[in-house]
């Protein structure tokens, strides 16, 4: 008897089951995040504020002095922008290409609003900037539909104002690569310490009876129940110069001078390890739970020494948990903000600080996107390495 | 959903008041956590609508910085305003994220009617069209405000200053000037500073001999910036950096630092409410303001203006100094405050001998570059 053809193939059913989740991700994750990241190469604001100026500037070939239509578009758009108090946005963005443009644009905006019929010559006479062809070319670049300015800036690079070649920014302005390196370093240190702490702990917990296991798990999960801010503040109380730890050590005459435990890299790492430990622990624990003891016993009955049996039989079987726990911890560490700010020293600013800075303080969302993009790319690279790494582990397992 | 609820509150309660209440109870029940202020206010409005069907319930959303500061505003401004006008105040809190205002203005869906903002936000936000241009004829004559408080986009509500402070039990004869802050010989010990360039660079120049009036002119030149950092270098290994406004008082209390920069109100609270033996050095205090501003495109302009006018009234404003030690921006308010309270305020005459007037506009234009350089300097 022929079985009726299934309405959907197995793969089709899977896709259908995952569809709500995929749609949710698309609508509430990929589209918003994507549209924000696009700002790293595109500034939609300028075109919205000065559409005519953008069109005229792009229609002009950028050679020599601009035609009158460009100057008139500048006059009209800036007057309209000034009325809305938005001319300063144009001035600020233009100042990134040439600082002289900022006052020139603000003056032109005010003059155009005061007299909408200003002649071309009158506009050009407002400021020497407007009689300099090079400045117009720079303004044209500011209005380019796509720009690499923010991405270069996130890599501590810029285009030379005259030659347009990519050069390094001044050393006192180069901040992002060093911060990225520091972010990766701190994340790596926290991940390794978490692993060293979580692995033996998970091993012990798995070997307890059900009651003891539940109790120990509760203790591991405790940090999850308090906010990061409160936990960071609690560490401050413990670790400061005249805090609990130092006072105790000094009263026991173990040390004579208080140790510098806080406002330093070590304070940051300590508090981050505390917060991240459950994230490393849980995947390792769940994998260990599924590893049967019989394999190790079999190895030992065949003559393997305990360490050899652990290294060749037990460890490889738990590696997927180790990889998952470490990946989770590492990626979460990359985004830390509050803890390093409160417990870290002056040199412990991590990259996400700058995302917040550009978002809130400078209101330069393009720059915030560029820095966030850098963080995202690093995360994706690490994830790709992990994704390639895991099938290898599976083979070892099989 | 809360947002929808709030938006349609009036219609929903007019049509089926019972239903809307049940609906809210349902949400409260489902969520199972403490009822937020927003919800409870919505609920009371719905209730009041049920009882007085003819009345039109006005409400405005005011956003401030939370904590004890907003607690003080509630007692001083929000509750008396509701009592006087019948307009309910729905409170929100934020931490000065200009991005949250920009997102509302750009999307055209402005839900905050009045926001308490600081001067850095005004310097950036006013120029970028994030706030309504204010019509002072609907508030109070500009001349009634102290210098710098009445700006095009925002009305000063309090004078906040950055000062230096120390523990009197550490120094019998304490520091008197900003120069003393940089003098490690006379006043040994760690120093606390805010982990931002603002005010730190200004003080460094003043301590290096620059006249207070020339500070920003100097800072606009590369040589001036170098000079400020060179001065900071002289105390760099003694510096502890704070991040949150509550930290300086804590740093002093824990003897983590000997002298620290701080926002004056925080130190004053520690002195008067917690009896800490702290003293404030008013020399070169960096004068700054917090403001009321209306995000551009806010819909209840009449109520927003009514609130700002109410909050700018001298007798109303004078009461805030009782709950938090910030100076009033209305010139007439100072006379209404008890003399012993005035002495704790930055605006007291004896403290105003040589203030540094913080220039938010300067920082708006140079902040990015100087912040990068500052953070680079920190990391070295």
Interface residues (C-beta under 8 A of the other chain):
Chain A: X84 X85 X86 X88 X89 X92 X102 X171 X172 X173 X174 X175 X178 X182 X240 X241 X242 X243 X263 X341 X342 X345 X346 X347 X349 X357 X359 X360 X361 X362 X363 X364 X365
Chain B: X96 X97 X98 X99 X102 X120 X124 X125 X126 X127 X128 X129 X130 X131 X133 X153 X195 X239 X240 X241 X243 X244 X254 X255 X256 X296 X365 X367 X368 X369 X371 X372 X373 X375 X376 X377 X378 X379 X380
